[in-house]
């Protein structure tokens, strides 16, 4: 149409290309070029700058070249958005760092050069741990409402059961910050030489027993355990040890939450009328809740002597690592979700 409009289009496209598709507030405000238009000026002032300097010319351009006019208005919309935003500290990773980059994004920022989004540089901090059992947990910001005292209480109850601990922390954090995403990573460690002590929160005479290796004449290990099994919708029905079918409405998450409540109830002091022995109380829970036939075995609701490999590697990894008189963490096998008590 004329040299002046051509120059305007060149300035707009050059700025966007030079800024990598994401114009800075300062450069955007400078190009809008009207008094009162500066970084953080707000949407009204930014739009006023567009109206005074560009709208009439680009509207006339639409009659000659609609595509150029539409593209120019899209650029101006980006500039107005950038100029209107209040100034903030830049969160971009400094140039030279390794980072995840994108070459495509939504809307106008589609065809421009890559921008670093997430830093991948290693940030490490060394923490020296004392000898003995240690409980480490990493929390997302959604768990900021939990006090250190509450975390210590969870650690005292579930210090050797990281999954149960993570579930309890996540549940408490979700209650304190509704609507926020919560992430929890928990690790239980034994630092240094393991000392003689109580086994996995067991109480009574059996608590002082440690892991005992029972080996058959054929060289296979064996263990005597009781298992509280909860099946859920979708789990395989090919289970010769199944006591009953799972409720159609029970999900895996529902089953895990129920087992968490069982673990925490068993960790508390016995109620009036309950047996003091942890093994007998576990058997009572099995008889009431378990979907495994072993729940009907008297008096301990146990599976008897189980040979290594009999119920699969996932089962063995828990059973043969458990102390005598100890309660396991929540774990999942092809049969369902389980917790376990080791008798011998």
C-alpha positions as CSV (number, residue, x, y, z in Angstrom):
1,X,0.0,0.0,0.0
2,X,2.8,2.4,0.9
3,X,6.3,2.4,2.3
4,X,5.2,3.4,5.8
5,X,2.9,0.4,6.3
6,X,5.6,-1.9,4.9
7,X,8.1,-0.5,7.5
8,X,5.5,-1.1,10.3
9,X,5.1,-4.7,9.3
10,X,8.8,-5.2,9.1
11,X,9.3,-3.8,12.6
12,X,6.6,-6.1,14.1
13,X,7.9,-9.3,12.4
14,X,11.6,-8.4,13.3
15,X,10.8,-7.9,16.9
16,X,8.9,-11.2,17.2
17,X,11.7,-13.1,15.5
18,X,14.4,-11.5,17.5
19,X,12.5,-12.2,20.8
20,X,12.0,-15.8,19.9
21,X,8.2,-15.5,19.8
22,X,7.9,-14.2,23.3
23,X,8.4,-10.5,23.4
24,X,9.7,-8.9,26.6
25,X,7.5,-6.3,28.3
26,X,10.0,-3.5,27.8
27,X,10.5,-4.1,24.0
28,X,6.7,-4.5,23.5
29,X,5.9,-1.2,25.3
30,X,8.6,0.6,23.2
31,X,7.1,-0.6,20.0
32,X,3.6,0.5,20.9
33,X,5.3,3.8,21.3
34,X,2.7,6.0,23.0
35,X,2.9,8.1,26.1
36,X,1.7,6.1,29.1
37,X,2.5,2.8,27.4
38,X,5.3,1.2,29.4
39,X,6.1,-2.2,30.9
40,X,3.3,-3.1,33.3
41,X,1.0,-0.4,32.0
42,X,-2.1,-2.6,32.0
43,X,-4.4,-3.9,29.2
44,X,-6.4,-0.6,28.7
45,X,-3.2,1.5,28.1
46,X,-1.7,-1.2,25.8
47,X,-4.9,-1.4,23.7
48,X,-5.0,2.4,23.5
49,X,-1.5,2.5,22.1
50,X,-2.5,0.0,19.4
51,X,-5.6,2.0,18.5
52,X,-3.7,5.3,18.2
53,X,-0.7,4.1,16.2
54,X,-1.8,1.0,14.3
55,X,-5.5,0.2,14.0
56,X,-6.5,2.7,11.2
57,X,-3.5,1.8,9.0
58,X,-3.9,-2.0,9.4
59,X,-7.6,-1.8,8.9
60,X,-6.9,-0.1,5.5
61,X,-4.3,-2.8,4.8
62,X,-7.0,-5.5,5.2
63,X,-8.6,-4.3,1.9
64,X,-5.4,-4.9,0.0
65,X,-3.9,-7.9,1.8
66,X,-6.1,-9.6,4.5
67,X,-3.5,-12.1,5.5
68,X,-0.8,-9.5,6.3
69,X,-3.4,-7.5,8.3
70,X,-4.5,-10.5,10.3
71,X,-0.9,-11.5,11.0
72,X,0.0,-7.9,12.1
73,X,-3.0,-7.8,14.5
74,X,-1.9,-11.1,16.0
75,X,1.6,-9.7,16.6
76,X,0.1,-6.6,18.2
77,X,-2.1,-8.8,20.5
78,X,1.1,-10.5,21.7
79,X,2.8,-7.1,22.3
80,X,-0.2,-5.8,24.2
81,X,-0.3,-8.9,26.4
82,X,3.4,-8.6,27.1
83,X,3.3,-4.8,27.8
84,X,0.3,-5.1,30.0
85,X,1.7,-7.7,32.4
86,X,3.1,-6.4,35.7
87,X,6.9,-6.7,35.8
88,X,8.2,-9.9,37.5
89,X,11.5,-11.5,38.1
90,X,12.5,-13.6,35.1
91,X,12.3,-17.4,35.8
92,X,14.2,-18.4,32.7
93,X,17.2,-20.6,33.1
94,X,20.5,-18.7,32.2
95,X,21.8,-19.3,28.8
96,X,24.3,-22.1,28.6
97,X,22.6,-24.4,31.0
98,X,21.2,-27.7,29.8
99,X,17.5,-27.5,29.7
100,X,14.3,-28.9,28.1
101,X,13.4,-26.8,25.1
102,X,10.3,-26.6,22.9
103,X,9.9,-25.7,19.2
104,X,6.1,-25.7,19.2
105,X,3.6,-24.3,21.6
106,X,-0.1,-23.2,21.6
107,X,-1.3,-20.3,19.5
108,X,1.0,-17.7,18.0
109,X,4.1,-18.9,19.7
110,X,4.1,-21.8,17.3
111,X,6.8,-21.3,14.7
112,X,9.5,-19.6,16.7
113,X,12.8,-20.6,18.0
114,X,13.2,-22.9,21.0
115,X,12.9,-21.5,24.6
116,X,14.3,-23.2,27.7
117,X,11.5,-24.3,30.0
118,X,12.8,-26.7,32.6
119,X,16.4,-26.9,33.9
120,X,18.1,-30.2,34.1
121,X,21.2,-29.1,36.0
122,X,22.0,-31.3,39.0
123,X,21.4,-29.6,42.3
124,X,22.8,-31.7,45.2
125,X,23.0,-31.3,48.9
126,X,24.9,-33.8,51.2
127,X,23.3,-34.8,54.4
128,X,25.3,-36.9,56.9
129,X,23.1,-39.5,58.6
130,X,23.8,-41.0,62.0
131,X,24.0,-44.8,62.4
132,X,20.7,-46.5,63.0
133,X,17.2,-46.4,61.4
134,X,16.5,-43.3,59.3
135,X,13.3,-42.1,57.7
136,X,13.7,-39.7,54.7
137,X,10.8,-38.1,53.0
138,X,10.6,-35.6,50.1
139,X,7.4,-33.5,49.9
140,X,5.9,-31.3,47.2
141,X,4.7,-27.8,48.1
142,X,1.2,-29.2,48.6
143,X,2.3,-30.7,51.9
144,X,3.6,-27.4,53.3
145,X,0.7,-27.4,55.9
146,X,2.0,-30.5,57.7
147,X,4.1,-29.7,60.8
148,X,7.4,-31.5,61.6
149,X,5.7,-32.9,64.7
150,X,3.1,-34.6,62.5
151,X,5.7,-36.0,60.1
152,X,7.6,-37.3,63.2
153,X,4.4,-39.1,64.4
154,X,4.0,-40.8,61.0
155,X,7.6,-41.8,60.9
156,X,7.3,-43.3,64.4
157,X,4.3,-45.4,63.3
158,X,5.5,-46.4,59.8
159,X,9.3,-46.0,59.9
160,X,9.9,-49.4,58.1
161,X,6.8,-49.1,55.8
162,X,7.5,-46.3,53.3
163,X,4.4,-46.9,51.2
164,X,2.1,-46.7,54.2
165,X,4.0,-43.6,55.4
166,X,3.6,-41.9,52.0
167,X,-0.1,-42.7,51.9
168,X,-0.7,-41.2,55.4
169,X,1.4,-38.1,54.7
170,X,-0.4,-37.6,51.3
171,X,-3.8,-38.0,52.9
172,X,-3.1,-35.6,55.7
173,X,-1.6,-33.0,53.3
174,X,-4.6,-33.3,50.9
175,X,-6.9,-32.5,53.9
176,X,-4.9,-29.5,54.9
177,X,-4.6,-28.1,51.4
178,X,-7.8,-29.1,49.4
179,X,-7.5,-28.9,45.6
180,X,-3.6,-28.9,45.5
181,X,-1.6,-31.7,44.1
182,X,0.5,-33.6,46.7
183,X,3.6,-35.6,46.0
184,X,5.4,-37.7,48.6
185,X,8.5,-39.9,48.3
186,X,9.6,-41.8,51.3
187,X,12.6,-44.0,52.0
188,X,13.4,-46.1,55.1
189,X,17.1,-46.7,55.7
190,X,19.3,-48.6,58.1
191,X,22.6,-46.7,58.4
192,X,25.6,-48.5,59.7
193,X,25.6,-51.9,61.4
194,X,22.1,-53.1,62.3
195,X,21.7,-53.4,66.0
196,X,19.6,-55.8,68.0
197,X,16.2,-54.2,68.7
198,X,12.6,-54.5,68.1
199,X,11.2,-55.9,64.9
200,X,9.0,-53.8,62.6
201,X,6.9,-52.3,65.4
202,X,5.9,-55.7,66.8
203,X,5.0,-55.9,70.5
204,X,5.4,-58.6,73.1
205,X,7.9,-61.5,73.5
206,X,8.2,-62.0,69.7
207,X,9.3,-58.4,69.2
208,X,13.0,-59.3,70.0
209,X,13.2,-62.0,67.3
210,X,15.1,-61.2,64.2
211,X,14.8,-62.7,60.7
212,X,15.3,-66.4,60.8
213,X,16.3,-68.5,57.7
214,X,14.4,-71.8,57.4
215,X,15.7,-73.9,54.6
216,X,14.2,-77.2,53.3
217,X,16.4,-80.3,52.5
218,X,16.1,-79.3,48.9
219,X,17.7,-75.9,49.5
220,X,14.6,-73.8,49.3
221,X,13.8,-71.2,51.9
222,X,10.5,-71.3,53.7
223,X,8.6,-68.9,55.9
224,X,5.4,-69.0,57.9
225,X,3.2,-65.9,57.4
226,X,-0.4,-64.7,57.7
227,X,-1.6,-62.5,54.8
228,X,-4.5,-60.1,54.8
229,X,-5.5,-59.8,51.1
230,X,-8.0,-57.4,49.6
231,X,-9.0,-58.0,46.0
232,X,-10.3,-55.1,43.9
233,X,-12.3,-54.7,40.7
234,X,-10.2,-55.8,37.7
235,X,-7.8,-58.1,39.5
236,X,-7.4,-61.6,38.0
237,X,-10.0,-64.1,39.1
238,X,-7.7,-67.1,38.5
239,X,-6.8,-67.6,42.2
240,X,-7.3,-71.0,43.8
241,X,-6.7,-69.4,47.2
242,X,-9.5,-66.9,46.8
243,X,-12.1,-66.8,49.5
244,X,-14.6,-64.6,47.6
245,X,-15.0,-62.2,44.8
246,X,-14.1,-58.5,45.4
247,X,-16.8,-55.9,45.7
248,X,-17.5,-54.5,42.2
249,X,-17.0,-50.9,43.4
250,X,-13.7,-51.4,45.2
251,X,-10.7,-49.9,43.4
252,X,-7.0,-50.6,44.1
253,X,-6.8,-47.2,45.8
254,X,-9.8,-48.1,48.0
255,X,-8.1,-51.4,49.0
256,X,-4.8,-49.6,49.9
257,X,-6.6,-47.0,52.0
258,X,-8.4,-49.8,53.9
259,X,-5.2,-51.7,54.6
260,X,-3.6,-48.4,55.8
261,X,-6.4,-48.1,58.4
262,X,-5.8,-51.7,59.5
263,X,-2.0,-51.1,59.9
264,X,-2.6,-48.0,62.0
265,X,-5.3,-49.8,64.1
266,X,-2.9,-52.7,64.8
267,X,-0.1,-50.2,65.9
268,X,-2.3,-48.8,68.6
269,X,-2.7,-50.4,72.1
270,X,-5.3,-53.2,72.1
271,X,-8.9,-52.1,72.9
272,X,-10.9,-53.8,75.7
273,X,-11.8,-57.3,74.6
274,X,-9.0,-57.6,72.1
275,X,-6.1,-59.9,72.4
276,X,-2.8,-58.4,73.5
277,X,-0.8,-60.5,71.1
278,X,-0.2,-58.8,67.8
279,X,-0.4,-62.0,65.8
280,X,-3.8,-62.9,67.2
281,X,-5.2,-59.4,66.5
282,X,-3.9,-59.7,63.0
283,X,-5.6,-63.0,62.7
284,X,-8.9,-61.4,63.8
285,X,-8.5,-58.7,61.1
286,X,-7.9,-61.4,58.5
287,X,-10.9,-63.4,59.5
288,X,-13.1,-60.3,59.2
289,X,-11.6,-58.6,56.1
290,X,-9.3,-60.9,54.1
291,X,-10.3,-62.3,50.7
292,X,-7.9,-65.2,51.0
293,X,-9.0,-68.7,52.2
294,X,-6.2,-68.7,54.8
295,X,-8.4,-66.3,56.9
296,X,-10.4,-69.3,58.0
297,X,-7.4,-71.2,59.3
298,X,-7.4,-71.4,63.1
299,X,-5.9,-69.9,65.3
300,X,-3.5,-67.7,63.3
301,X,-5.3,-67.3,59.9
302,X,-1.9,-68.1,58.3
303,X,-0.8,-69.6,55.0
304,X,1.3,-72.2,56.8
305,X,4.8,-72.8,55.7
306,X,5.3,-71.1,52.3
307,X,8.2,-72.1,50.0
308,X,10.2,-69.6,48.1
309,X,8.6,-69.0,44.7
310,X,5.2,-70.4,45.8
311,X,3.4,-67.1,45.4
312,X,5.8,-65.2,43.1
313,X,8.7,-62.8,43.4
314,X,6.6,-59.9,44.7
315,X,5.4,-62.0,47.6
316,X,8.9,-63.4,48.4
317,X,10.5,-60.0,48.4
318,X,8.3,-59.0,51.3
319,X,7.9,-62.3,53.2
320,X,11.6,-63.2,53.4
321,X,12.7,-59.7,54.3
322,X,10.3,-59.4,57.2
323,X,11.3,-59.9,60.8
324,X,9.6,-62.5,62.9
325,X,6.7,-60.8,64.7
326,X,6.7,-57.9,62.2
327,X,4.1,-56.3,60.1
328,X,4.9,-55.7,56.4
329,X,4.2,-52.6,54.3
330,X,1.3,-52.5,51.8
331,X,2.3,-54.3,48.7
332,X,0.6,-55.5,45.5
333,X,0.7,-58.9,43.7
334,X,-1.3,-60.5,41.0
335,X,-3.8,-61.6,43.7
336,X,-4.5,-58.1,45.0
337,X,-3.3,-55.7,47.7
338,X,-1.8,-57.3,50.9
339,X,-0.2,-56.8,54.2
340,X,1.6,-59.6,56.0
341,X,2.5,-60.8,59.5
342,X,5.4,-63.2,60.0
343,X,4.9,-65.9,62.5
344,X,8.2,-67.9,62.0
